[in-house]
Amino acid sequence: MLNTNLKHLQTASELEKTIKENENVMVCCGRMGPMCIPVYGAMERIEGDYPDVAFYDMEFDNPESKIIRSLPECKNFRGLPFTVYYKNGEVVAATPSIQTKDQITEIIEREFVAKKEKKNA
């Protein structure tokens, strides 16, 4: 299990259950390495700002994380972590490598917040 303050996913079935039960899910699949730790930290800092988003981590080297590693959206990724954003069970965005808080926030705003506001308009 990763040493973060995020909720942890350990199995593919846990991920599937999570994306079925939550409209908006962000999963960072990585290691405790220099490219991954800043992403976990950014997620921890913004988690309270987005109560409608479920924030999770998943260990990249866990065989169960194949569910993320094998996504078509991740097939050309070369750098860790693989960060995947799900809306209503579908992948709406995926990014490789280090991301800043601002980059993560921009994706959340575009894919989760703006689409919710558009739907409610």
Salt bridges, closest charged atoms under 4 A:
GLU21 OE2 - LYS17 NZ 3.40
GLU23 OE2 - LYS87 NZ 2.96
GLU47 OE2 - LYS7 NZ 4.00
ASP52 OD2 - LYS116 NZ 2.60
ASP57 OD1 - HIS8 ND1 2.79
ASP61 OD2 - ARG31 NE 2.69
GLU106 OE2 - ARG110 NH1 3.00
GLU111 OE2 - ARG110 NE 2.83
GLU111 OE1 - LYS115 NZ 2.63
